[in-house]
């Protein structure tokens, strides 16, 4: 996984919005395959997702451009999702049907 990257423009596919419930807080992050990083990427908090333009913005200032609609995760992103799903401290699910 690539994290702690400076804000930028990210092109993503095989993605969804990961909904994380932790200590009473609800957090939403983009999770999918980043074409710039050639690996999966987990964004900072989602500020907006526009299904008409298939773009999004995050709290860090990054702009996301999606090659496909939200749904099934890329295998690398799916592996990460399955890993964090095992933690007892958090509840996670995908926002959109895959």
Secondary structure as GFF3:
##gff-version 3
##sequence-region A 1 98
A	DSSP	beta_strand	9	22	.	.	.	ID=ss1
A	DSSP	beta_strand	25	34	.	.	.	ID=ss2
A	DSSP	beta_strand	39	50	.	.	.	ID=ss3
A	DSSP	beta_strand	55	58	.	.	.	ID=ss4
A	DSSP	beta_strand	63	66	.	.	.	ID=ss5
A	DSSP	alpha_helix	75	84	.	.	.	ID=ss6
A	DSSP	beta_strand	90	94	.	.	.	ID=ss7
###
